[in-house]
Amino acid sequence: GLSSAQWRLLVRVAKEAGAAQARLAELLEIEPISVSRLVDRMEEGGWIERRQDATDRRVRMIFPTEKANAAYADVKSLAGEVYEESLTGVSAEERRILIRVLDTIVQNLTDGETSSLEKIKNTEGAAA
């Protein structure tokens, strides 16, 4: 199976086919070298393919393979089912409130130079 980092990359590539590796690094908020390694492994596994940009030969664009598109469709369908099941009995207004509250929580945790989420990640990494 794929690691969580590989799934994150696969989902991003499925949504933004043809994105450059550097752009994927920005979107995933990870170092370009880490994206390069992920892409290497996923290309070897038949999940994605690299193509040269027609206008800039230095740029490598990343595309999902049929295998990746099929896996993404399966996961997206399953996620939709889980979403609907989890919100059974929750009114449309309650859903809107939930989204607003969760957005506020995310904002609270990501404001400032180093978000609380990053601090937690850094602490966990140091302990490992």
N, CA, C and O atoms as a GROMACS GRO file, in nm:
protein
  512
    1GLY      N    1   0.081  -0.119   0.000
    1GLY     CA    2   0.000   0.000   0.000
    1GLY      C    3   0.085   0.125   0.000
    1GLY      O    4   0.208   0.119   0.003
    2LEU      N    5   0.019   0.236  -0.003
    2LEU     CA    6   0.085   0.366  -0.004
    2LEU      C    7   0.094   0.423   0.137
    2LEU      O    8   0.006   0.400   0.220
    3SER      N    9   0.200   0.497   0.162
    3SER     CA   10   0.215   0.567   0.290
    3SER      C   11   0.121   0.688   0.290
    3SER      O   12   0.066   0.724   0.186
    4SER      N   13   0.104   0.748   0.406
    4SER     CA   14   0.017   0.866   0.413
    4SER      C   15   0.072   0.980   0.327
    4SER      O   16  -0.004   1.053   0.264
    5ALA      N   17   0.204   0.995   0.323
    5ALA     CA   18   0.265   1.099   0.239
    5ALA      C   19   0.239   1.070   0.091
    5ALA      O   20   0.213   1.162   0.013
    6GLN      N   21   0.247   0.944   0.053
    6GLN     CA   22   0.220   0.908  -0.086
    6GLN      C   23   0.074   0.931  -0.121
    6GLN      O   24   0.043   0.976  -0.232
    7TRP      N   25  -0.017   0.901  -0.028
    7TRP     CA   26  -0.158   0.928  -0.054
    7TRP      C   27  -0.182   1.077  -0.070
    7TRP      O   28  -0.257   1.119  -0.159
    8ARG      N   29  -0.119   1.157   0.014
    8ARG     CA   30  -0.135   1.303   0.003
    8ARG      C   31  -0.091   1.350  -0.135
    8ARG      O   32  -0.158   1.432  -0.199
    9LEU      N   33   0.024   1.297  -0.181
    9LEU     CA   34   0.075   1.335  -0.313
    9LEU      C   35  -0.020   1.286  -0.422
    9LEU      O   36  -0.050   1.360  -0.516
   10LEU      N   37  -0.067   1.163  -0.411
   10LEU     CA   38  -0.156   1.107  -0.512
   10LEU      C   39  -0.283   1.191  -0.524
   10LEU      O   40  -0.327   1.221  -0.636
   11VAL      N   41  -0.342   1.228  -0.412
   11VAL     CA   42  -0.464   1.309  -0.414
   11VAL      C   43  -0.436   1.443  -0.480
   11VAL      O   44  -0.516   1.489  -0.563
   12ARG      N   45  -0.326   1.506  -0.446
   12ARG     CA   46  -0.292   1.637  -0.504
   12ARG      C   47  -0.269   1.625  -0.654
   12ARG      O   48  -0.316   1.709  -0.731
   13VAL      N   49  -0.198   1.520  -0.697
   13VAL     CA   50  -0.171   1.500  -0.840
   13VAL      C   51  -0.300   1.469  -0.914
   13VAL      O   52  -0.319   1.514  -1.027
   14ALA      N   53  -0.388   1.392  -0.853
   14ALA     CA   54  -0.517   1.361  -0.916
   14ALA      C   55  -0.600   1.488  -0.935
   14ALA      O   56  -0.670   1.502  -1.035
   15LYS      N   57  -0.591   1.579  -0.840
   15LYS     CA   58  -0.667   1.704  -0.849
   15LYS      C   59  -0.599   1.805  -0.941
   15LYS      O   60  -0.667   1.887  -1.004
   16GLU      N   61  -0.467   1.801  -0.948
   16GLU     CA   62  -0.392   1.900  -1.026
   16GLU      C   63  -0.293   1.832  -1.118
   16GLU      O   64  -0.172   1.852  -1.108
   17ALA      N   65  -0.345   1.750  -1.208
   17ALA     CA   66  -0.260   1.678  -1.303
   17ALA      C   67  -0.175   1.778  -1.382
   17ALA      O   68  -0.226   1.879  -1.430
   18GLY      N   69  -0.048   1.748  -1.394
   18GLY     CA   70   0.042   1.835  -1.468
   18GLY      C   71   0.112   1.940  -1.384
   18GLY      O   72   0.183   2.024  -1.437
   19ALA      N   73   0.093   1.935  -1.254
   19ALA     CA   74   0.162   2.030  -1.165
   19ALA      C   75   0.311   1.998  -1.164
   19ALA      O   76   0.351   1.882  -1.172
   20ALA      N   77   0.391   2.102  -1.155
   20ALA     CA   78   0.536   2.083  -1.146
   20ALA      C   79   0.572   2.032  -1.006
   20ALA      O   80   0.500   2.058  -0.909
   21GLN      N   81   0.684   1.960  -0.997
   21GLN     CA   82   0.726   1.908  -0.868
   21GLN      C   83   0.742   2.019  -0.765
   21GLN      O   84   0.704   2.002  -0.650
   22ALA      N   85   0.797   2.132  -0.806
   22ALA     CA   86   0.816   2.244  -0.713
   22ALA      C   87   0.681   2.294  -0.660
   22ALA      O   88   0.668   2.328  -0.543
   23ARG      N   89   0.582   2.299  -0.747
   23ARG     CA   90   0.448   2.342  -0.706
   23ARG      C   91   0.388   2.242  -0.608
   23ARG      O   92   0.323   2.282  -0.511
   24LEU      N   93   0.408   2.113  -0.632
   24LEU     CA   94   0.358   2.011  -0.541
   24LEU      C   95   0.421   2.026  -0.403
   24LEU      O   96   0.355   2.008  -0.301
   25ALA      N   97   0.550   2.059  -0.400
   25ALA     CA   98   0.618   2.080  -0.272
   25ALA      C   99   0.551   2.194  -0.195
   25ALA      O  100   0.530   2.184  -0.074
   26GLU      N  101   0.518   2.302  -0.265
   26GLU     CA  102   0.450   2.415  -0.202
   26GLU      C  103   0.312   2.373  -0.149
   26GLU      O  104   0.278   2.401  -0.034
   27LEU      N  105   0.236   2.305  -0.232
   27LEU     CA  106   0.100   2.265  -0.194
   27LEU      C  107   0.099   2.169  -0.077
   27LEU      O  108   0.011   2.176   0.009
   28LEU      N  109   0.197   2.078  -0.074
   28LEU     CA  110   0.203   1.979   0.033
   28LEU      C  111   0.280   2.028   0.154
   28LEU      O  112   0.284   1.962   0.258
   29GLU      N  113   0.342   2.146   0.140
   29GLU     CA  114   0.423   2.207   0.247
   29GLU      C  115   0.534   2.113   0.294
   29GLU      O  116   0.554   2.093   0.414
   30ILE      N  117   0.606   2.056   0.195
   30ILE     CA  118   0.722   1.974   0.225
   30ILE      C  119   0.837   2.016   0.134
   30ILE      O  120   0.816   2.081   0.032
   31GLU      N  121   0.957   1.978   0.171
   31GLU     CA  122   1.076   2.016   0.095
   31GLU      C  123   1.074   1.953  -0.045
   31GLU      O  124   1.027   1.841  -0.062
   32PRO      N  125   1.124   2.027  -0.145
   32PRO     CA  126   1.128   1.973  -0.282
   32PRO      C  127   1.201   1.839  -0.293
   32PRO      O  128   1.160   1.753  -0.371
   33ILE      N  129   1.307   1.818  -0.216
   33ILE     CA  130   1.379   1.691  -0.222
   33ILE      C  131   1.290   1.577  -0.173
   33ILE      O  132   1.299   1.466  -0.224
   34SER      N  133   1.205   1.605  -0.074
   34SER     CA  134   1.112   1.503  -0.025
   34SER      C  135   1.009   1.467  -0.131
   34SER      O  136   0.974   1.350  -0.148
   35VAL      N  137   0.961   1.568  -0.203
   35VAL     CA  138   0.867   1.542  -0.313
   35VAL      C  139   0.936   1.459  -0.420
   35VAL      O  140   0.877   1.366  -0.475
   36SER      N  141   1.060   1.493  -0.450
   36SER     CA  142   1.134   1.419  -0.552
   36SER      C  143   1.146   1.271  -0.515
   36SER      O  144   1.128   1.184  -0.600
   37ARG      N  145   1.175   1.244  -0.390
   37ARG     CA  146   1.186   1.104  -0.344
   37ARG      C  147   1.050   1.033  -0.350
   37ARG      O  148   1.041   0.918  -0.392
   38LEU      N  149   0.946   1.104  -0.307
   38LEU     CA  150   0.811   1.046  -0.316
   38LEU      C  151   0.775   1.014  -0.460
   38LEU      O  152   0.722   0.906  -0.490
   39VAL      N  153   0.803   1.108  -0.548
   39VAL     CA  154   0.772   1.090  -0.690
   39VAL      C  155   0.850   0.971  -0.745
   39VAL      O  156   0.796   0.890  -0.821
   40ASP      N  157   0.978   0.960  -0.708
   40ASP     CA  158   1.059   0.846  -0.753
   40ASP      C  159   0.991   0.714  -0.716
   40ASP      O  160   0.972   0.627  -0.801
   41ARG      N  161   0.955   0.700  -0.589
   41ARG     CA  162   0.894   0.575  -0.542
   41ARG      C  163   0.759   0.549  -0.608
   41ARG      O  164   0.727   0.436  -0.645
   42MET      N  165   0.681   0.655  -0.623
   42MET     CA  166   0.548   0.637  -0.681
   42MET      C  167   0.555   0.610  -0.831
   42MET      O  168   0.470   0.539  -0.885
   43GLU      N  169   0.654   0.666  -0.896
   43GLU     CA  170   0.673   0.638  -1.038
   43GLU      C  171   0.714   0.491  -1.056
   43GLU      O  172   0.665   0.423  -1.146
   44GLU      N  173   0.803   0.444  -0.971
   44GLU     CA  174   0.845   0.304  -0.975
   44GLU      C  175   0.726   0.211  -0.951
   44GLU      O  176   0.720   0.102  -1.009
   45GLY      N  177   0.633   0.252  -0.867
   45GLY     CA  178   0.515   0.172  -0.837
   45GLY      C  179   0.404   0.183  -0.940
   45GLY      O  180   0.301   0.116  -0.928
   46GLY      N  181   0.423   0.267  -1.040
   46GLY     CA  182   0.323   0.282  -1.145
   46GLY      C  183   0.206   0.372  -1.110
   46GLY      O  184   0.101   0.366  -1.173
   47TRP      N  185   0.226   0.458  -1.009
   47TRP     CA  186   0.118   0.547  -0.965
   47TRP      C  187   0.117   0.680  -1.040
   47TRP      O  188   0.010   0.735  -1.067
   48ILE      N  189   0.233   0.730  -1.073
   48ILE     CA  190   0.243   0.861  -1.140
   48ILE      C  191   0.349   0.854  -1.249
   48ILE      O  192   0.430   0.762  -1.254
   49GLU      N  193   0.346   0.954  -1.336
   49GLU     CA  194   0.450   0.964  -1.438
   49GLU      C  195   0.496   1.108  -1.450
   49GLU      O  196   0.419   1.203  -1.432
   50ARG      N  197   0.624   1.122  -1.481
   50ARG     CA  198   0.683   1.254  -1.502
   50ARG      C  199   0.685   1.282  -1.652
   50ARG      O  200   0.709   1.193  -1.734
   51ARG      N  201   0.660   1.408  -1.685
   51ARG     CA  202   0.673   1.453  -1.824
   51ARG      C  203   0.745   1.587  -1.824
   51ARG      O  204   0.729   1.667  -1.732
   52GLN      N  205   0.824   1.610  -1.927
   52GLN     CA  206   0.892   1.739  -1.938
   52GLN      C  207   0.793   1.845  -1.983
   52GLN      O  208   0.704   1.819  -2.065
   53ASP      N  209   0.810   1.964  -1.930
   53ASP     CA  210   0.731   2.079  -1.972
   53ASP      C  211   0.772   2.113  -2.115
   53ASP      O  212   0.891   2.113  -2.147
   54ALA      N  213   0.675   2.141  -2.200
   54ALA     CA  214   0.704   2.171  -2.340
   54ALA      C  215   0.781   2.301  -2.356
   54ALA      O  216   0.856   2.317  -2.453
   55THR      N  217   0.765   2.394  -2.262
   55THR     CA  218   0.831   2.524  -2.276
   55THR      C  219   0.957   2.538  -2.192
   55THR      O  220   1.039   2.626  -2.218
   56ASP      N  221   0.975   2.453  -2.092
   56ASP     CA  222   1.093   2.460  -2.006
   56ASP      C  223   1.139   2.318  -1.973
   56ASP      O  224   1.078   2.251  -1.889
   57ARG      N  225   1.244   2.274  -2.038
   57ARG     CA  226   1.289   2.135  -2.024
   57ARG      C  227   1.337   2.102  -1.883
   57ARG      O  228   1.347   1.985  -1.848
   58ARG      N  229   1.366   2.204  -1.802
   58ARG     CA  230   1.410   2.179  -1.664
   58ARG      C  231   1.294   2.139  -1.573
   58ARG      O  232   1.314   2.076  -1.469
   59VAL      N  233   1.174   2.175  -1.613
   59VAL     CA  234   1.055   2.151  -1.530
   59VAL      C  235   0.996   2.014  -1.562
   59VAL      O  236   0.976   1.978  -1.677
   60ARG      N  237   0.970   1.938  -1.454
   60ARG     CA  238   0.905   1.808  -1.467
   60ARG      C  239   0.764   1.819  -1.414
   60ARG      O  240   0.741   1.856  -1.298
   61MET      N  241   0.670   1.786  -1.499
   61MET     CA  242   0.529   1.790  -1.459
   61MET      C  243   0.488   1.648  -1.419
   61MET      O  244   0.535   1.550  -1.476
   62ILE      N  245   0.400   1.639  -1.321
   62ILE     CA  246   0.361   1.510  -1.265
   62ILE      C  247   0.214   1.482  -1.300
   62ILE      O  248   0.127   1.567  -1.281
   63PHE      N  249   0.191   1.362  -1.352
   63PHE     CA  250   0.057   1.319  -1.391
   63PHE      C  251   0.022   1.187  -1.324
   63PHE      O  252   0.110   1.102  -1.305
   64PRO      N  253  -0.105   1.168  -1.289
   64PRO     CA  254  -0.146   1.038  -1.235
   64PRO      C  255  -0.158   0.936  -1.348
   64PRO      O  256  -0.190   0.972  -1.461
   65THR      N  257  -0.134   0.811  -1.317
   65THR     CA  258  -0.157   0.703  -1.413
   65THR      C  259  -0.302   0.657  -1.398
   65THR      O  260  -0.373   0.702  -1.309
   66GLU      N  261  -0.343   0.568  -1.486
   66GLU     CA  262  -0.478   0.511  -1.474
   66GLU      C  263  -0.495   0.441  -1.339
   66GLU      O  264  -0.601   0.448  -1.277
   67LYS      N  265  -0.389   0.373  -1.295
   67LYS     CA  266  -0.390   0.306  -1.165
   67LYS      C  267  -0.420   0.406  -1.053
   67LYS      O  268  -0.500   0.379  -0.964
   68ALA      N  269  -0.355   0.522  -1.059
   68ALA     CA  270  -0.375   0.626  -0.957
   68ALA      C  271  -0.516   0.683  -0.966
   68ALA      O  272  -0.581   0.703  -0.863
   69ASN      N  273  -0.562   0.710  -1.087
   69ASN     CA  274  -0.696   0.767  -1.103
   69ASN      C  275  -0.803   0.672  -1.051
   69ASN      O  276  -0.900   0.715  -0.989
   70ALA      N  277  -0.785   0.542  -1.075
   70ALA     CA  278  -0.881   0.442  -1.025
   70ALA      C  279  -0.880   0.437  -0.873
   70ALA      O  280  -0.985   0.433  -0.810
   71ALA      N  281  -0.761   0.438  -0.813
   71ALA     CA  282  -0.750   0.435  -0.666
   71ALA      C  283  -0.810   0.561  -0.606
   71ALA      O  284  -0.881   0.554  -0.505
   72TYR      N  285  -0.784   0.676  -0.667
   72TYR     CA  286  -0.838   0.803  -0.618
   72TYR      C  287  -0.991   0.801  -0.624
   72TYR      O  288  -1.057   0.845  -0.531
   73ALA      N  289  -1.046   0.750  -0.734
   73ALA     CA  290  -1.192   0.744  -0.748
   73ALA      C  291  -1.253   0.654  -0.640
   73ALA      O  292  -1.357   0.687  -0.583
   74ASP      N  293  -1.188   0.541  -0.612
   74ASP     CA  294  -1.237   0.450  -0.508
   74ASP      C  295  -1.235   0.518  -0.371
   74ASP      O  296  -1.332   0.510  -0.296
   75VAL      N  297  -1.125   0.583  -0.340
   75VAL     CA  298  -1.111   0.649  -0.209
   75VAL      C  299  -1.209   0.765  -0.197
   75VAL      O  300  -1.268   0.786  -0.092
   76LYS      N  301  -1.224   0.840  -0.304
   76LYS     CA  302  -1.317   0.954  -0.302
   76LYS      C  303  -1.461   0.905  -0.280
   76LYS      O  304  -1.537   0.967  -0.206
   77SER      N  305  -1.497   0.795  -0.344
   77SER     CA  306  -1.630   0.738  -0.327
   77SER      C  307  -1.650   0.691  -0.183
   77SER      O  308  -1.754   0.719  -0.122
   78LEU      N  309  -1.552   0.621  -0.130
   78LEU     CA  310  -1.560   0.572   0.007
   78LEU      C  311  -1.568   0.689   0.106
   78LEU      O  312  -1.644   0.685   0.202
   79ALA      N  313  -1.488   0.793   0.081
   79ALA     CA  314  -1.490   0.910   0.169
   79ALA      C  315  -1.627   0.977   0.166
   79ALA      O  316  -1.676   1.023   0.269
   80GLY      N  317  -1.689   0.982   0.049
   80GLY     CA  318  -1.823   1.039   0.038
   80GLY      C  319  -1.925   0.960   0.119
   80GLY      O  320  -2.012   1.017   0.185
   81GLU      N  321  -1.912   0.827   0.114
   81GLU     CA  322  -2.002   0.742   0.192
   81GLU      C  323  -1.983   0.765   0.342
   81GLU      O  324  -2.080   0.776   0.417
   82VAL      N  325  -1.858   0.771   0.385
   82VAL     CA  326  -1.828   0.793   0.527
   82VAL      C  327  -1.880   0.931   0.570
   82VAL      O  328  -1.936   0.946   0.678
   83TYR      N  329  -1.860   1.031   0.484
   83TYR     CA  330  -1.906   1.166   0.512
   83TYR      C  331  -2.058   1.168   0.534
   83TYR      O  332  -2.107   1.222   0.633
   84GLU      N  333  -2.129   1.107   0.441
   84GLU     CA  334  -2.276   1.104   0.452
   84GLU      C  335  -2.321   1.028   0.576
   84GLU      O  336  -2.412   1.072   0.647
   85GLU      N  337  -2.258   0.915   0.603
   85GLU     CA  338  -2.295   0.836   0.721
   85GLU      C  339  -2.267   0.913   0.849
   85GLU      O  340  -2.347   0.911   0.943
   86SER      N  341  -2.154   0.981   0.853
   86SER     CA  342  -2.116   1.053   0.975
   86SER      C  343  -2.207   1.172   1.003
   86SER      O  344  -2.222   1.214   1.118
   87LEU      N  345  -2.268   1.226   0.899
   87LEU     CA  346  -2.353   1.344   0.917
   87LEU      C  347  -2.502   1.313   0.912
   87LEU      O  348  -2.585   1.404   0.901
   88THR      N  349  -2.536   1.185   0.919
   88THR     CA  350  -2.677   1.146   0.922
   88THR      C  351  -2.743   1.211   1.044
   88THR      O  352  -2.693   1.201   1.156
   89GLY      N  353  -2.855   1.276   1.021
   89GLY     CA  354  -2.927   1.340   1.130
   89GLY      C  355  -2.878   1.481   1.163
   89GLY      O  356  -2.933   1.546   1.251
   90VAL      N  357  -2.775   1.527   1.093
   90VAL     CA  358  -2.723   1.663   1.114
   90VAL      C  359  -2.784   1.752   1.006
   90VAL      O  360  -2.767   1.726   0.886
   91SER      N  361  -2.854   1.855   1.048
   91SER     CA  362  -2.923   1.942   0.952
   91SER      C  363  -2.822   2.024   0.870
   91SER      O  364  -2.705   2.035   0.906
   92ALA      N  365  -2.871   2.080   0.761
   92ALA     CA  366  -2.786   2.164   0.675
   92ALA      C  367  -2.730   2.282   0.754
   92ALA      O  368  -2.613   2.318   0.738
   93GLU      N  369  -2.812   2.342   0.839
   93GLU     CA  370  -2.766   2.455   0.921
   93GLU      C  371  -2.658   2.410   1.019
   93GLU      O  372  -2.558   2.480   1.037
   94GLU      N  373  -2.678   2.296   1.082
   94GLU     CA  374  -2.577   2.243   1.175
   94GLU      C  375  -2.446   2.212   1.102
   94GLU      O  376  -2.338   2.232   1.158
   95ARG      N  377  -2.456   2.164   0.979
   95ARG     CA  378  -2.336   2.138   0.899
   95ARG      C  379  -2.261   2.268   0.871
   95ARG      O  380  -2.138   2.273   0.881
   96ARG      N  381  -2.335   2.372   0.835
   96ARG     CA  382  -2.272   2.503   0.808
   96ARG      C  383  -2.200   2.554   0.933
   96ARG      O  384  -2.089   2.604   0.925
   97ILE      N  385  -2.266   2.540   1.049
   97ILE     CA  386  -2.204   2.584   1.175
   97ILE      C  387  -2.079   2.502   1.204
   97ILE      O  388  -1.976   2.557   1.242
   98LEU      N  389  -2.087   2.372   1.185
   98LEU     CA  390  -1.972   2.284   1.206
   98LEU      C  391  -1.854   2.327   1.120
   98LEU      O  392  -1.741   2.337   1.168
   99ILE      N  393  -1.879   2.353   0.993
   99ILE     CA  394  -1.772   2.395   0.902
   99ILE      C  395  -1.711   2.527   0.949
   99ILE      O  396  -1.589   2.542   0.950
  100ARG      N  397  -1.796   2.622   0.989
  100ARG     CA  398  -1.746   2.751   1.037
  100ARG      C  399  -1.659   2.734   1.160
  100ARG      O  400  -1.552   2.793   1.169
  101VAL      N  401  -1.704   2.651   1.255
  101VAL     CA  402  -1.628   2.628   1.378
  101VAL      C  403  -1.495   2.561   1.346
  101VAL      O  404  -1.391   2.602   1.398
  102LEU      N  405  -1.497   2.460   1.261
  102LEU     CA  406  -1.372   2.391   1.225
  102LEU      C  407  -1.276   2.485   1.152
  102LEU      O  408  -1.155   2.480   1.175
  103ASP      N  409  -1.329   2.570   1.064
  103ASP     CA  410  -1.244   2.669   0.996
  103ASP      C  411  -1.179   2.763   1.098
  103ASP      O  412  -1.061   2.795   1.086
  104THR      N  413  -1.256   2.806   1.197
  104THR     CA  414  -1.202   2.893   1.302
  104THR      C  415  -1.092   2.823   1.379
  104THR      O  416  -0.989   2.883   1.408
  105ILE      N  417  -1.113   2.696   1.412
  105ILE     CA  418  -1.011   2.620   1.485
  105ILE      C  419  -0.883   2.609   1.403
  105ILE      O  420  -0.773   2.628   1.455
  106VAL      N  421  -0.898   2.579   1.274
  106VAL     CA  422  -0.780   2.570   1.186
  106VAL      C  423  -0.708   2.705   1.183
  106VAL      O  424  -0.585   2.710   1.192
  107GLN      N  425  -0.783   2.814   1.169
  107GLN     CA  426  -0.722   2.947   1.168
  107GLN      C  427  -0.647   2.974   1.298
  107GLN      O  428  -0.535   3.025   1.297
  108ASN      N  429  -0.709   2.939   1.409
  108ASN     CA  430  -0.645   2.960   1.540
  108ASN      C  431  -0.514   2.883   1.550
  108ASN      O  432  -0.417   2.933   1.608
  109LEU      N  433  -0.509   2.765   1.494
  109LEU     CA  434  -0.390   2.681   1.504
  109LEU      C  435  -0.284   2.714   1.400
  109LEU      O  436  -0.170   2.668   1.411
  110THR      N  437  -0.320   2.792   1.299
  110THR     CA  438  -0.223   2.822   1.194
  110THR      C  439  -0.184   2.969   1.186
  110THR      O  440  -0.106   3.007   1.099
  111ASP      N  441  -0.236   3.053   1.276
  111ASP     CA  442  -0.195   3.193   1.278
  111ASP      C  443  -0.056   3.206   1.337
  111ASP      O  444  -0.012   3.123   1.416
  112GLY      N  445   0.015   3.311   1.297
  112GLY     CA  446   0.148   3.335   1.352
  112GLY      C  447   0.257   3.274   1.265
  112GLY      O  448   0.229   3.209   1.165
  113GLU      N  449   0.382   3.298   1.306
  113GLU     CA  450   0.496   3.249   1.228
  113GLU      C  451   0.501   3.098   1.222
  113GLU      O  452   0.513   3.040   1.114
  114THR      N  453   0.492   3.034   1.337
  114THR     CA  454   0.494   2.888   1.342
  114THR      C  455   0.364   2.842   1.405
  114THR      O  456   0.336   2.873   1.521
  115SER      N  457   0.286   2.770   1.328
  115SER     CA  458   0.157   2.726   1.379
  115SER      C  459   0.175   2.626   1.492
  115SER      O  460   0.278   2.561   1.505
  116SER      N  461   0.071   2.615   1.572
  116SER     CA  462   0.073   2.516   1.680
  116SER      C  463   0.086   2.376   1.624
  116SER      O  464   0.151   2.290   1.683
  117LEU      N  465   0.024   2.353   1.508
  117LEU     CA  466   0.035   2.222   1.444
  117LEU      C  467   0.180   2.192   1.407
  117LEU      O  468   0.227   2.080   1.427
  118GLU      N  469   0.251   2.291   1.354
  118GLU     CA  470   0.393   2.272   1.319
  118GLU      C  471   0.476   2.247   1.443
  118GLU      O  472   0.565   2.161   1.443
  119LYS      N  473   0.447   2.321   1.550
  119LYS     CA  474   0.521   2.300   1.675
  119LYS      C  475   0.503   2.157   1.725
  119LYS      O  476   0.599   2.095   1.771
  120ILE      N  477   0.381   2.106   1.716
  120ILE     CA  478   0.355   1.968   1.758
  120ILE      C  479   0.432   1.871   1.670
  120ILE      O  480   0.495   1.778   1.721
  121LYS      N  481   0.429   1.892   1.538
  121LYS     CA  482   0.502   1.805   1.445
  121LYS      C  483   0.651   1.807   1.476
  121LYS      O  484   0.716   1.702   1.479
  122ASN      N  485   0.705   1.927   1.500
  122ASN     CA  486   0.848   1.940   1.528
  122ASN      C  487   0.885   1.870   1.658
  122ASN      O  488   0.990   1.807   1.667
  123THR      N  489   0.800   1.880   1.758
  123THR     CA  490   0.824   1.814   1.886
  123THR      C  491   0.821   1.663   1.870
  123THR      O  492   0.906   1.593   1.925
  124GLU      N  493   0.723   1.613   1.794
  124GLU     CA  494   0.713   1.468   1.772
  124GLU      C  495   0.835   1.418   1.696
  124GLU      O  496   0.886   1.310   1.725
  125GLY      N  497   0.881   1.496   1.598
  125GLY     CA  498   0.998   1.456   1.520
  125GLY      C  499   1.123   1.450   1.605
  125GLY      O  500   1.207   1.362   1.584
  126ALA      N  501   1.136   1.542   1.699
  126ALA     CA  502   1.254   1.546   1.786
  126ALA      C  503   1.254   1.429   1.884
  126ALA      O  504   1.360   1.380   1.923
  127ALA      N  505   1.135   1.384   1.923
  127ALA     CA  506   1.125   1.274   2.019
  127ALA      C  507   1.153   1.138   1.956
  127ALA      O  508   1.189   1.043   2.025
  128ALA      N  509   1.136   1.130   1.825
  128ALA     CA  510   1.152   1.001   1.755
  128ALA      C  511   1.297   0.962   1.738
  128ALA      O  512   1.327   0.856   1.682
   0.00000   0.00000   0.00000
